[in-house]
Amino acid sequence: KIKGSDIVFTGEGRCDLQTLNGKAPYGVVSIANSYGIPSVIIAGDVDPRLKALQIEGIREIIGIKTENMTLDDAKGHVYDRSAEATMASFERFVREDIHKRG
């Protein structure tokens, strides 16, 4: 049910260069992009090389695990951190959308 959405959120455990080669989240991004809908990928861990790329259709790639956090810590807080990341990204999207509409 992507068509007609304002924004799409998808996720996976680790977002890396393989993600761009056909893993499920990029499939979701591709479908959303075909409708002109921006996407956000939320992942447990993100390859730092991806954050530097401008990838068509991907508005943000957000990692749950921070530099100072162990993998076990990240796993222990995955639900809270995923919810926080989703809400923060959505709030940024809404603010920008309101600003564009003037």
N, C-alpha and C positions, 0 to 999 in steps of 0.2 A: 504494500500500500504506500508506495513512494510518491506516485503521481499526485500532485496537489499539495504536497507538504511544503513547508517553508524552509525547513532544515532537516537533515538526516544525521542521526548519531549511530555509529557502528563501533565495534571493538573486537579486540583479540588479546591474547596473552602477550605476544611480543610483536611489535610493528617494526619491520626491517625491510631491507631491499627486496626480499622475497614477497613481501606484501604486495608490491607493485607488479608482481609477475603472476597474478591470478589467484591469490588467496582470497577467501570469502569477503573480507572487508573491502578490498579493492573492487570486487564485483558489485557490491552495494554502492560504492562511490561512483562507479561507472554508470550504473542505472540512474542514480540520482542526477549525475552530471548530464545525462541525455535529456533530462527534463529541465535543466538549468537550475537545479537545486543544490545548494552548497552542502558539504558533508563535514563531519567531525569524526575523527577516529580516536577512540580512547583505548589505550593499551596498558597492560601491566608494566611493560618496559618498552622504550623506544630507542632505536638505533639513532645516535646523534646525527648521523649523516642525513637522515630524512628531514630533520627539523630545518636544515639549511636549504632544502629543495622547495621550489614553488611547483606544486603538483596540481594540475588542472582539476578543479572540482573539490579539492580538499581545502577547507577553510582553516582547520587546525588539526594537529596531531598532538594529543595530550598523553603524557606518561604518568602513571600512578606512582611508580617508583621514582624517588628523587635520588640525587647523587649521594646523599648522606644516609640513605635507607638501605638496609639489607633486603634481600629477596624475601626472607621470612617475614620481616616487618611489613613489607608491601602486601604480601599475601594475607597477613592478619588484618589489614585495614582496607582490603579491596572494595568492599561495598560502600563504606563511608567515603573513601577517596574517589571512587567512581561517581558517586552521587554529587559530591562537591565539584568535581571537574565538569560534570554535565551541566549543573546549575550555573556555574561561573561562565562557561562557554555560551550557554543559552542567554544569560543576562547580557553578555557582550553583544551577541547577535541582535537582541531586541533593542538595545540602546542604539546600535548603528542603524538599524532599520528605521527607528523613530527619527533619528537624525536625518536620514536620507529623505524621508517623507516630509520633513520640515514642519 
